[in-house]
Amino acid sequence: MSDNQNLLAEQRRALILDEVRRRGGVRVNELTRKLNVSDMTVRRDLDALARQGVVEKVHGGAVPVVEASTHEPGFEAKSALELSAKEDIARAAAALVAPGSAIALSGGTTTYALAHHLLDVPDLTVVTNSVRVADVFHTAQRSGGAGGQRPGAATVVLTGGVRTPSDSLVGPVADQAIRSLHFDVLFLGVHGISVEAGLSTPNLAEAETNRHLVQAARRVVVVADHTKWGTVGLSSFAGLAEVDSLVTDAGLPAAVREEIAEHLPSLVVAGEQADAQDG
């Protein structure tokens, strides 16, 4: 794999993580041969992956960190991960939004990044069950000065409900609000995505609310960085057949892209020249 010599660090680390998860562990000397990079480069990559909490370093290599399927990190903890990837994804996803459309944004740090990129899209109606996403739009509206709301500012509907560790509002109140609505596009952040489990989350109530979001949308766009692939939470709420498009980042390995393309109508890889790959 000599062509991996010039891979970006995040792409190389995605390949390493995929190898660790697939094989249940790898040795440093195996990775140096496979990736054609130095021992020190591999160790730096493993250090970075260990700081993200996705691998555990052991003598001579690394093994995957097996989190409980019910573990749900808080918003602040997730905000610190994959920042550049989330920005790339948010920018690419914002390009899919037409002025004047009705969209929904689920909870999550990637949809939070997306919200910032939507502030200049005029006349949107935004439905969200994310306190953080709603705050982005409300803060922007308050900055409109003495005249009040900015011209073309989004109309925001916050669903209400019970707050989760990731600052999403879920439960019967949120579900009832969503059931009566219809969106042109749903932008959905996920805890995990895989062929077998589809879209999943550690939170049972959030899974139910996400099901209602999916059902209310004409088009479902999942926004998820490469680390979400292969992760499975406690509860699945949608199969890949219900997803119209996945917007992800350039860290996703080529083999995984091919696998996704077999199951989804559209794969958008943000941060690359060829942004769209249709399956």
N, C-alpha and C positions, 0 to 999 in steps of 0.2 A: 504493500500500500504506500509506495513512495510518493504518490501524489498527495498524501495527507500531510507531507512535510510542511506545506505552506498554509494549512488550515488555520482559520482564526481560532483563538483560544477557546471561545465559547462553543464552536463547532466540534473541536477536538474533545472538549469535556463532555459534550452530548454523546459522542461516540463511546467514550469511556464509560459513561453512566449506563448507556444501553448495553454495553458488554457486561458490566457488573450485574445488572438486573437479569440479563438473559442467562448468564452462566452461574450466577450465585456467588461470584467472586472472581478477581483477577490478580495476577502477580505483576509487579512493576516491570520485570524483564520481558514478560509477554507483551505488555503494552508498548514498550520501546521498540520491539521488533515489528509489531503490527502497525504502529503509527509512524515508524521511522523518525523518531525524535529522541532526544537525550533522556537519560535517566532522571536528570534534574527537572526537565520539563514535565515529565510524567508525575513526579512527586509534587511539583507545584500545582498541577491540575488536581491531583487527589486532595491536596490541602484545601483548594478552593471548593471542591465538591463536599468535603467534610464540613467546611464552614457553613455551607448551605443546608447541611443536615440530611443529605441524600445518600452518602456513603459513610462507612466507618473504616478508618484506616486500621489495618492489622499489620503484623510483621511481614514485610515483603510485598504488600499489596493492599487490597481493599475488598470489603464485602458490602452488600446493600444494607441500608437501615430499614428495618421492617417496622413501620408505624402501625399502631392499631387502626383498624378501619374506621373507628369512631373518633380519632384524633382530629380536632379542628383548630388550626392555628388562628390567632387573633389577627385583626386587620394590620396592625403595626408590624407584626412579625412577617407577614406575607409581603408587605410593602417594600421591604428591604431586598427582596429576591428578584433577580432577573430584570433589573430596572431598564436597561437598554432594550431588551427584547420586548418588554411591555410597551415602551414608547414606539418602537417600530410597528408593533401590532396595532396600537391605537391609531397611528397615522394611516395605515392601510385600511383599517376598518372604517374610519371617518370618511374615506373616499367613496364608500359604498352608500352613503346617506344622501338622499335627495332633499333639497329645500322643501319645506311644507309637508313633510311626511310625518306619520305617527310611528314612533319607535318605542321600544322598551329596552331598558338596560337592567340586567340582574345585578345582584351584589357581587363584589369582588374587586381586587386591586387593578385588574386589567380593564374592566369596565369603568373604573374610576379614572384611569389614564385616558380612556376613550372620551369620557365626558368633557375633559378639558379641550379636546380637539374638535368638539361639536359646538363650541360656544359661538363660532362665527357662521354656522349654518343657519340661515334665516327660517323663522316661522315653523320650527319643529314643535310637535307635541311629544313630550317625553314622559313615559310611565316608568316608574322605577320602584323597587322595594329596597333600595340602598340609601341609607341615610347619608352616606358620604357622597354618592352621586348627586342626590338632590341638593346638597350643600354647595357643590360646584356651581350649579346653575343659579341658585339663590344668591350666592355671593356675587356672581357676575351681574345679576340684575340690580343688586343694591349699589353696584359701582356705576350705575347709569347717571348719577348726579342728581341735581335738583329736579330734573324732569321725570324722575322715577324710572320705570322700566325702559331698557334700551329698545329702540325700534327693531322689530324682528326677533326679539328675545324669545327663547323657548317657553312654552307653557308646560309646567312640570306637575305631574300627578304623583304624589307619594302614597303608596298603598296603605300604610299603617300595618300594625301587627306586632309580634313579639321579636325583640332584637336578639340576634345571634352574636357569637364572638367575632364574626367577620362584618358586623354592622349591617346585616341584612334584616329586613322585616319579614317574618314568616308566620304561618299559622292560619287559623280560620278567617280572621279579619282580612289578612292579605289575600287569601284564596278567593274570598267572596268578591273583593274589589276587582281582582283580575278577571274572574269569570264573566263579568259584564262588559269587558273591553275587547277591542280587536286592534292589532298592530300590523303595520306594513312589514316591519322587520324587528326581530328580537335579537339583541346582542347579549350573548349568554357566556358568563364566566363559569368555569367548572373547577372542581377540586381534582377530578381525574377523568381520563378518557381512554377507552380501549375498545378493541373490536368485540371482545366477549361481553364486557359489562356496559358498554356504551358510555353515557355520561353519568357520573356518580358524585356523591357528596357524603361526608360523614354525618350530616345532620338530617334526621328523618323528616322533621317539619319543613326544612328547606327543600328537601327532595319533592315533597308534595306541592309546595308553592311553585317550584320550578316546572313541575308537570303542567300546572295551570298556565304558566307563562308560555310554554311550548305550544300548548293547545290553542292559545289565543293569537298566535302569530301566523301570518301568511308565509313568512320566510324566517328560518332560524339560522343565525350565524354564530358559531362558537368562536370565542376569542380566547386562545390558550397558548402559553409558551411551551416550548419543547419538553420541559420537565414534567408536564401534566400527562404526556403520553405514557401509557402503561401503569398509571396510578389508579387504584380502585378504592373508592370509599364504601361505607357501609351500605348505602342505598342507591340503586340505579333509578334514574327518573326519565330517561329517554334512550332509545337505541340510535345507532348511527343512521339508520334509515330515515329518522325524523329530522336530521340535520341537512341543511342545504349547502352550507359552506363552513370550512374551518379556516380561520386566519391565525397563523402561527408565525414563528420566527425562523431565521436561517440556521439556528442550532439543531433543527430536526434532521437526523441522519437520512440519507437518500433511501435506504432500505425501508425505513418507516414511511417516508413520503409515498413510495410505491404501494405500500400496504394500504395507506389511507385512501389513495386515489382509486383503489378497487371498491371502496365502500361509500365514498362521498362524491356528489356531483362536481364540487369545486373545492380546490385547495389553494389558498393564497399564502405564499411564503413572503412575509414582509422583510424588507431590508436587502432584497436581491433584485437584480436587474429584471429578471423574468418574474414578475410578481404573481402571476396567476398560472396555475397548472390545472387543467380540467381533466377529471377522471373519465 
